Amino acid sequence: MRRSLRLASLFVLAFPGVALAQAPGAATGGWVGPFTVIAAGIGMAIAAGLCGLGQGRAVAAAVEAMGRQPGAAARIQTAMIIGLALIESLAIYTLVIALILLFVKGINFA
């Protein structure tokens, strides 16, 4: 396994033109470019909407729990903030993927 991996990496390093032999127009896929914009927009819209719903439910449950047990409010609030950060990370990851789709694929809007 290691030997074949070494040979493959040696081939790529020895012949870099072979790895970069793709034409510039074929890199975007032609008709795929406009669909990446649509996919990025729909993905971000779904992620933002579901994150908003999840955060609303989490805050509502935390406030209800604080109302039932006021003595545990500090622990509930800490758990809620950690949960909200994890929920928000979904939207941030989706934003990163959307930006990669928009800018790394090399879409030509002109």
C-alpha positions in Angstrom: 0.0 0.0 0.0 2.7 2.5 1.0 4.8 1.6 -2.1 1.9 2.3 -4.5 1.2 5.5 -2.6 4.8 6.6 -3.0 4.7 5.7 -6.7 1.6 7.7 -7.3 2.9 10.7 -5.5 6.2 10.4 -7.4 4.3 10.3 -10.6 2.3 13.5 -9.8 5.4 15.3 -8.7 7.4 14.1 -11.7 4.7 15.0 -14.3 2.7 17.9 -12.9 1.3 18.7 -16.4 -0.6 15.5 -16.4 -2.5 16.5 -13.3 -3.2 20.0 -14.6 -4.2 18.9 -18.1 -7.8 19.9 -17.8 -9.0 22.7 -20.0 -10.0 25.9 -18.2 -13.6 25.8 -19.6 -14.1 22.3 -18.4 -13.3 23.1 -14.8 -16.7 24.7 -14.2 -18.6 22.1 -16.1 -20.3 24.5 -18.5 -23.9 24.3 -17.5 -23.1 23.5 -13.8 -22.2 27.1 -13.0 -25.7 28.6 -12.7 -26.9 25.6 -10.7 -24.2 26.2 -8.1 -25.6 29.6 -7.4 -29.1 28.2 -7.0 -27.8 25.3 -4.8 -25.9 27.8 -2.6 -28.9 30.0 -2.2 -31.4 27.2 -1.4 -29.0 25.5 0.9 -28.3 28.7 2.9 -32.1 29.5 3.0 -32.9 26.0 4.4 -30.1 26.1 6.9 -30.9 29.6 8.2 -34.6 28.8 8.5 -34.0 25.5 10.3 -31.4 27.1 12.6 -33.9 29.8 13.5 -36.6 27.2 14.3 -34.1 25.2 16.4 -32.8 28.2 18.3 -36.4 29.3 19.0 -37.3 25.9 20.4 -34.1 25.8 22.5 -34.7 29.2 24.0 -38.3 28.4 24.7 -37.4 25.2 26.5 -34.7 26.9 28.5 -37.0 29.7 29.6 -39.6 27.2 30.6 -37.1 25.2 32.5 -35.8 28.3 34.3 -39.4 29.2 35.2 -39.9 25.7 36.8 -36.5 25.7 38.6 -35.2 29.2 39.2 -32.3 27.8 41.3 -30.9 26.0 38.3 -31.1 29.0 36.0 -27.3 29.5 35.7 -26.7 25.9 34.7 -29.7 26.0 32.3 -28.5 29.2 30.7 -25.0 27.8 30.2 -26.3 24.7 28.6 -28.6 26.8 26.4 -25.8 29.1 25.2 -23.6 26.1 24.3 -26.6 24.6 22.5 -27.2 27.8 20.6 -23.6 28.0 19.5 -23.8 24.4 18.2 -27.0 25.2 16.3 -25.5 28.4 14.8 -22.5 26.4 13.7 -24.7 24.6 11.2 -25.5 28.0 9.5 -21.8 29.0 9.5 -20.8 25.6 7.9 -23.5 26.0 5.3 -22.3 29.6 4.6 -18.7 28.3 4.1 -19.9 25.6 1.7 -22.0 28.2 -0.2 -19.1 30.5 -0.5 -16.9 27.6 -1.7 -19.6 26.8 -4.3 -19.8 30.4 -5.5 -16.1 31.4 -5.6 -13.9 28.3 -5.8 -15.7 26.8 -8.8 -14.7 29.8 -10.9 -18.1 30.9 -12.0 -17.9 33.5 -14.7 -20.9 35.9 -14.5 -19.9 38.0 -17.5 
